[in-house]
Amino acid sequence: MRRRAVPFFWSGLEDVEKALRNRTYPAIWARYEAFRDEAYPKELQRIACAQLGNFFLGGLMTCGFAILFQCLVRESEVFRSSALFLAFLLVLCLFWKRDSSGMFRRHPQIFLYGCLSLLYLASVLMGTFWDPDAQAITFMIAFAGTQFFIVDRTLRVLLFDIGWSAFFLVCSFLAKPWSLFEADAMHLATAAAAAFPIAILVTGGYDRVIKRELIGDYFATHEQHTGLQTREMLRPAAERFTGQLLFAAVAEAPSCRMLLDAKGPEEEEKAFLHFAGVLQARFGEKNCFHYFGGTILVLVTGTSEGALLQELRKSMQESERPDFSIYVGYVFGTCAGERDLWNMVRAADRHSRDAQHAPGGICGSFYDRDSA
């Protein structure tokens, strides 16, 4: 999957989805949705890892500037709290950087929620039980300021925020006189009025960014009408086939053009779509590629030549009709790398043209690397 910088924008997703849904078949759109549901958590995790780094950087810079300012005004109490938060962030940052097992990077949201919980807990205690005669300010600042760094599903973030808001109110009620509790509640309402919209905008914005990226990733690598992978995906797939006994088959339907002229594009597209669906069902979606025009490439490993030829003949019988004929060329051999893969595909393509004059419409041979 391609990796791009993450922009922040809000509009346009619905228009893109509507246009693509109208241009693709329901089965193809369902495959995209399955791909999106599988890839979405990974993309969310990638962005969350980046935002964790920003959280540590922003926190360390804020504490550093606060300590410098408080040295000038000589506020010893505030200085101690800023120094405490600075030490706290340094320890968490060290844990993040020294995570040799990769556990934190696999679950960055859980790690961030843990960091924020410790930060919120310290700020709540500082503003209630540890200093019951003053208004709580530290928690309000931390609560509103950290919303920019939380990358998760919107509902989870809101539940997290509501839970800590309720915890703060309970602690303030237990530790402070009624007048100060009312002031804390009013200040919390003000902070929440800023924090909740920020959380909704940030998480909603990233949600739309990820979905737009996944739409671009999928339909840049899959043909819209058949759902087949495009031939550009052969290069990243070469590593999967290197060192394997590979069966490369090019299935061609030259009658697509005649069917188009005789019965129109809808009938031609229907026949080719059925042909593509049969091959995908038999050989797997990851092994089928739209080579060009009315041609499909099938790459399969780990089985015998005879078994694959039998599957190909069954696929041809299911797809053929009087006005839609199919010819298959193939090669069978060990793939030594990307260059070898392309040579095998070209050899199978040549055999597909010879297959128009071969018995049963199938022609192929063992892959000869020297002649290729």
N, C-alpha and C positions, 0 to 999 in steps of 0.2 A: 504494500500500500504506500502511496506517495505521502511524504511528510512535508507540510507547508507551515509557514508561520500562521498563527491563529489571529485573524482579524476580529474586530468587534463590530458587529452590525446587527440590525434587528429585523428589517423588512425584507420581503421578497421570497421567503421560503414557500409560502402557500402557492404563489404563482408558479414557481418552479415545479413543485410537486403536482399541481393540477395539470400543467402542460405535459409533463412526462407520463402521468397516469393516463391521459387521453390518447397518447401516442403509442402506448405499450399495451400488450395483452394482459388480462388479469393474472394469468399464471406467471408472467415475467415480473409483474409488479409484486406479486407475492414472494418471489425469490429475492427481489431487492429488499423487501421488508424483513425477510429472514436474515439476510446479510446484515442489514442495519441493526437488528436486535442483537446479533452476535458481536458486531464490531463496535457498537456504541459504548459499552463499558470500557473497552480498551482505550478508545479515544478520550473518554472522560478521565480515565486514570492518567493518561499522558499529560493532559492539561493540568490536572491536579498536582502532579509532580513538579511541573514548572511553577505553578502558583505557590507551592510550598517554599521553594527557593526564594520567591519574591516576598513571602511572608517573613521569613527569617531576615532577609536583607532589610526590609522596611522596619521591622521591629528593632533590629540592632541600631539602625540609623536614628530612629526616633528616641530610643533610650540614650544613645550617645549625645544627641543634641540636648536632650532634657538634662542630663548630668552636667554638661558644659554650661548651660544656662543657669542651673541651680548653684553651681560653684560661684557664679558671678553675683547672684542675689543672696547667697548664703542661707538657703532654706534647708536645714539639716534633715528634717523629717522627710521632705519630698525627695531629697537626695538619696536617702537610704532606700526608699521604695523604688526609685528608678534604677539604682544599682542592683537591687534584688531582681528586678525584671530583666536587666541586662544579663546577669549571671544565669538566670533561668533560661533565657533564649540561647545563650552560648552553649549550655549543656544540651539542650534539645538539638541545636544545630550540629553539635559533635556526634550525637546519636545518629542523626540523619546521614552525615557524611561517612561515618564509620560503619554503616550497615552492610557488612560483608555478605550476609545471607540474602540480601535483597528483599527481605520481608516487608519493610516499610515502603519500598518503592512499588511493591505489588499491591499494597493496600494504602495508598497515600491518604485517602479520605479518612480512614480510621485513625491513622497517625495524626492527621491535622485535628480531628475532633478531640483526640486525647490531649494534644498540645493546648488547644483552646479551652478545654475543660479545666486543665491545671491553671491556666492563666485566669480564667473567669473565677475559679474557686479562690485563688489568692486575692483577686481584686474584690470579690464579694466579702471575704473575711476582713480585709483591710477597711472596707467601708461600713461594716456592721459591728461584729463582735470585738474586733481589735480597736475600733475607734467609734464607739456608740454615740459620742457627743457631737459628731460632725456629719455634714451631708456627704453622701457617697458620690464621688466624681469619677474615680478611676475605672469602676466597672462600666459606667456610661460611655466613657471614651473608648475603652477596649471593645465593648459590645458593638458600637456603631462602626468603629474603624476596621475591625477584622472582617466585616461582611464582604469586602472586595476580594478576599483571598480564598473564600470557601467555594470550591467547585464540586458540586454534587447535584442530585435531583432536587428540585425546588421544595417539594414537600418535606424531605428529610431535613433540609436546612431550616425551614420554618419551624418544624417540630423541635429541633435542637435549640433554636432561639427562644421559643415559647417556654421550653423546659427551664432554661437558665433564668429567664425573666421571672418565672414563678418562684424559683429557688431564692433569687435575690429578694423578692418581696417577703417571703416567709422569714428569711434571716433578718431583714430590716424590721419586720413586725415584732419579732422576738427580742431583738437587741436594743431597740430605740424607743424613745417616748413617742406618743401619737403624733405630735407636731412634726417631728423629724421624719417619721414614717410617711406622713402625707406628702412632705416635700420630696422624699425619695421616690414615691409613687408617681408624682407629677413629673419629675425629671426622667424617670424610666419611660413614661408615656411619650415624652419628647424624643428620647433616644430611639425608642421602638418605632416612632413615626418616621425616623430617618433610616433605621436599620432594616425594617421589613421591606420597604420599596427597593432599597439597594440590593437586598438578597434576591428579590424576585427578578429585578432587571439583570443582575449579573448571571444568575443561574439560567434564567430564560434566554439570555443572549448567547451564552455558551452552548445551550441546548440547540439553538437554531444554527449556530456556527458548525457544530459537529454534524448535524443532519445535512446541511448543505455540502459539507466536505464529503460525506459518505455518498450522497447522490452523485457528486462529481466523480468520486473514485469508482463507483460501480458502473455507471453508464459510460465512463471513459474506457473501461476495460471489457464491457459486455455489449453485444449487439442488441439494439433496443427491441427488435421485433421477435427474435428467436431466443434471446437470453444466452446465446453462445458467447464464450470468451472471444475477444478479438485476437488477431494474429500477433499483436504487440505483446500479448501475455506469454508468448512462447519463450522470450528471453528470460523472464524471471522463473519460468517453469523448467528451464534447462537444468538447473541444479537438482531438481527432483528426479530427473531421468538419468543423470550422469552415473555411469557405472552399472546401469540396469539393462536387462534384456528387454528391449523395447520393440513394440509392434506399432508401426506408424502406417496409418491408412488414410488415404484421401478419397472421400466419397463425393462423386460429382453427379449433378443432375443437369445435363446439357439441354434437356427438354423444357427447362424452366422458361427459356426465351420463347419457345414455340407455344407453350401453354399460356404465356402472357399475351402473345399475339392472338391466339385463338379464343381464349375465354376471359381475358382481362386480368388486371393485377390482383384482384381479390382471390380468384381461384388459384393463381400461381403462388401467392403468398400462403394460402391455406395448405397447399400440397407441400411446400418447402418447410413450413412450420411443423407439420406432422412428421416429416422426415427427420427434422432436427430433434423433435421430442422423442422419437423412437430411439435415436442414437444416444441421447442423454440418459434415457431410462435404462438402456442396456450397459453403457460403458461409464456412466457417471458424469455429472456436470463439469467436474474439474478436468476431465480428460477429453473434452470436446471443444473445438475451436472453429470459429467462422473464418475460413481461409480466404476466400474471395468469391463474390458473385453467388452462384448456386453450388458452392463447394464447401464441404465440411471436413476438417482434419480431426482424426481420432488418434490419440496416443495412449497406449495401455502397456503396463509392465506386469511382470510376475505371473505370466500364464503361457500356455503353449500356443503355437501357431495354429494347430488344428482347431482348438477350442475357439479361438478368436475368429477364424474363418467361418466356423459354424454360426457364431453369434452374428457376424456380418450378413451372412445369407438370410438368417431369420429377419434381421432388420430390413433388408432389401425387400423381402416378401411382404412384410407388413406395410411398407411405404409405397411400393410400386403400384401403378395403375396403368390402364392402357395409354394414357396421354402423359405419363410421368415415369420415365425410365431412369435407372440409377446404375452407375458404373463405379467400381472400386479398384484402386491401385494400392499396393502395400509393399512394405519392406519389413524384414524381421532381422534384428541383430542387436549387438551391444552398442550402446550410446556412450561415447568417450568424452562428450562435452557439448558446449553450445554449437560449435562449428559442425560437429558430427550430427547433431540433431537437425540442423538446417539441411545438411546434405541428405539425410534420410527422408526428410519431408519433400525435398525436390525430386528424389528418386521415386517416391510414392506418387507424386504428381505426374511424373512421366508415365508411370505404369497405369494411372487412371485413364490416360488417353488411349493407351494400348488396349485397355479393358473393353473399349467399345467394340472391338473385333474378337474378343476372347470368349470362350464358352462360359456361360453363366454370368458374364459381365464383371468378372474378377480376374485381375492379373497382378502378379507380384513375384518377389524373389527374396533370397537371403541377401542382407546388406553386404556389399563388397566395398570396403573402405578404400582400397587401392584404386578402383575404377571411379569412385566418387570424386 
